[in-house]
Amino acid sequence: MHGHEAVIEFGSMAVRFITDRGITHELVRHRLCSFVQESTRYCNYSTGKFNNEVTFIEPVGLDNSSRIDWAAGCESAEIRYFKLLEDGATPQQARAILPNCTKAEIVVRANFREWRHIFKLRAISKAAHPDMRVLMIPLYKQCKDLLPCVFDMGEAD
């Protein structure tokens, strides 16, 4: 590349992530990307498609006591979500009670230059959210292995 990063704007990739709503909120801050995200507005978790349950993504790094509190909060939110549906609320109304740790699927498409930017902020930087790093570090390492001339920007661990 010899420092001319404009060339890597011609290459792009799309990645499908399964994560939580909070992390998708961080991903969509990257305005140069394109996104397709599962919408909780249309997801009715009381149907067979979702096995009649809400799926939650556990944050990394919880100790046992915190994990118990987290699980209790998720269980309460799920119970209240189904109660709202029983009482006639629509899925888009009932979703307001669901926490940020509700499972979400998102596809992110960006050119290689933007992926480099994302990796610098979300994989290499130790200041990145721990759950984001869990997603981004393996992807960064895979990209670095496949295209080192584009993605070898340092270590992420």
N, C-alpha and C positions, 0 to 999 in steps of 0.2 A: 504494500500500500504506500509506502514511503511518505506517510503523513497526509496523503490525499484521501480523506474519508468520503468525499462525495461519490467516489466510485462504488462504495458498498451500499449506496442507497438503491441500487438496481436489484440487489438480491433481497429476498424477503422470505419469511417463514411464518406459519400459523401454528399455534400451540393450543391444545385443549387442556385446561386445568380443571380439577375437581378440588375445591377449596371451600372456604366459608365466605359469607356475604361481606364481612369486614375486609377481607383480603381483596375481594373483587372491587370494593370501593377504592382501594389503593391502586389497583391495576388501571382502572379507567381514568385515573389522573394523567396517564401518559397519552396526551392528546394526539400524538402522531400515529397512534395505533388505530386499528379497526377492531370492533368487538361484537361478538354475538354472545348474549348471556341468557341463561335460563331465567325466566321471570316468575317470581313468586306470585305475581298478580294472577297468573293463570294456573298455577299449581294448586290443585286441591288434594292435600295430603291425606284426606279421608278416603281416597279411592284406592283400588287395587294396584293402579300404576305405581303408587308410592308405598305399597304394602301397608296402607292405613297407618302410617307413622311419619313423623318429621325426622329427618336425619340431621344430626348435629356433628360438627367437626371439633374435636377436643383441641384446645390450644396446647402448644408445646410448653413443657416446663412446669406444669402444675404439680405441686406436691400432693400427697395423699389427701390431706385435709381440704385443700382447695379443689381437688378433683371431685370430692363428695359434694361440696357446695355448688360447684359448676353443674354437676349432674342433676342435682335437686332443682336448680334454676331452670335447666332445660326441660326436665320432666313437668314442672309447673307450667311453663310456657306451652308445651305440647297439649297438656290437659285443657288449658284455657283456650287455645286455638280451636280444638275440637268442640268445646262447649260453645264458642262463638258460632261455629258452623251449625251446630244443632239448633241454636236459637235463631237461625235464619240469616246470619251474616254471610256475605259472599266471601270467597277466598281472598279477594283483593282487600276486603275490610279486615278479615281475620288475621292476615299476615302481619298487621301492625304490631301484634303482640310477640312475634318471633324475634329472637335475638340475632345479633350479627354472626353468631357461630352456626347459623343454619346453613346446611350444605348448598353449594351453588356450583354450577358448571359454567365456564366461560371459555370462549375461543378468542385468542388474541393474535392478531396479524400485524406485523410491523416489518419495516425494512431492517437490514442488518445494522445499519447505523443506530437506529432507535433501540434495537435489542442490546447493542453495546452500552447505550446509555442506561437502559433498564438494569442490566447486569451490574454496572458500576454502583447504582443506587440500591439495588435490591438483593444482590448476592455478595459482592465484594465488600461493600460497606458494612462494618460491624454495627452501625446504627440502624440498619434495616430491621423491620419488625421480625421477630423470630419465626413466626409462621410463614412470612413471605420468604425468608431465607431457606426454609425447608422446601419450598417450591422451586426457588430460583437457583440454588447452588447445584443441584443435580443437572438441571437444564443447562446452566452455564458450562459445567464440566463436559457435558456431552457435546455442546456446540464447539467448545475449545478443542476437543479431540477431533471432531469432524472437519473443522475449518480453523486451524490454529492461526493462519495468516490474518484472519478477521477477528477472532475472539480471544486470542491469548493476551489478556490484559492484567494478569496477576493472579494471585491465589484467593480462593474463597473457601473458607473452612469454618 
